[in-house]
Amino acid sequence: MPSSPLASVLFVCVHNAGRSQMAAGFLSHLAGDRIEVRSAGSLPADQVNPAAVEAMREVGVDIAAQQPKLLTTEAVQASDYVITMGCGDACPVFPGKKYLDWALEDPAGKGVEAVRPIRDAIRERVEALVAEIDAERGV
């Protein structure tokens, strides 16, 4: 039996300012309270990327209030799924977790026009992840 009745997902990228924040925003939006959502970065930025905030706002998901968080061993241990997006070897590995690496372009320093295709790719992957988790959990 899982330690929590909810599946839990941790999205990790280097700065926790773009890709992982967008993924967490989509997962919260699409799964509601069925899936516990975390995000973190190995070297967190000072703020969420404004272009990522704007791109998400365009599709009705508000991540403006989010703050980049430091990746901790505890966050990884508390998660069923750990999805990395370019954090390299900074992510600790524990047995019994499902690890996925999503190769996505880093939106850092890009304008909202360049962030939109990254956002859309993240949404597709998050939708597939929700379907996979729901199927595994019999939802």
N, C-alpha and C positions, 0 to 999 in steps of 0.2 A: 504494500500500500504506500502511495507517495506520502512524503512528509507533509504536504499541503494538499488540500482538496483541489486547489487551482494549479494549473500548469504555470510555470514561471519562466520568463524569458529575460535574458540580459543581452542588450546590444552594446558592443564595445567598438570604439574607434579611438584614434589617438587623442583628439581634442575634445570629444564629446560635445561638439558644437554644430555639427551638420548632419552627416549620415545617420549616426546612432540616435540623434534627437528626432530626426524625421521618421525613422523606423519606429521608435517608441511612440511617437505621436500617432502614427497610422495604426499601430497595434492596439493602443488604448481606444482609438476611435472605432476600429472595426470589431474588436472583441469585447468591448465594454468591460464588465467586471469578471468575465470568464477566465481571463489570463492575467496574471500578475506581471507587470512590466517594469523593467529597470534599464537604465543606460548609464554608461560610465566611459571614462577615457584614461589612457595610460599617462597622458600629459594634458590634463583638462585646460581648456581656454578660459578666458575671463568671462565670456558671454557666448550665448548661442549666436551662430552666424545669422546676421540680419537678412541675408538673401534667402536662407533656409526658412526663416520665420515667414517672410513674405510669400515664398513659393507654397508653403503649407497653408497659409491663410487663403490663398487663391482656391484651394480645394476644400475649404471649410474646416481645417484642423488648426487649432491655435496652440503653438508651442512657445509663444512669447514669454510666458512666465517661467519657463524651465531654466535651470542653471547647470552648466557643466559640472560633473562630479568625478572625483578620483576613483579609479578602479580599485576595488579592495578584494582580498581573498574571500572575505565573508559574502560579498555580492555574488561571486562565482559559486561558492558553496551552496548558497540559497536558491540557485537557479537550476531549472531542469534543462533549459536550452541556453547555450552561450553562442551568440552570433557575432563574429568578429568582422570588421570592415577595415582591414589594413592596420591592425595594431601589432602585427608581427609576433615576436616572442614575448611580449609584455603580458600576455594573458596566461594566468596560471591554469594548469590542466588538472582536473580531478576525475577519477573514475566515476562512471555512472551518469555523466552529463552528456548531452548531445551537443556536439560542436559543429557549427557550420561557418564557413568563411565565405562572405559575399564580396566578390571583387567589384567594387564600385568606385567610380571616379570621386576624388575628394573635392567637395564644393568650396573649400577655403579659397578666399580671394576672388571668387567668381561672382558675377552679377546674377540676378534672378533668372534671366533668360537661359544662362548656362546651367542653372540649378534645376530647372524644370524637368529635363530628361532624367537627371539623377533621381529626383523626387518620384517620377513616374516608375522608374525601375525598382525603387525601394517599395513602392506601393504594390507592385506585382509580386514581389518576393514575400512581402508581409501577408498578402492575401493567400498565397500558396501555403505559407507557414500556418496561418489560422486554420485552413482546411486540413492540414496534416495533423495539427494538435487536436482539433475536434474529432477527426477520424480515430486517432489513437485513444482518445478519452471516451469515445462512443457518444459524442454530443450530436 
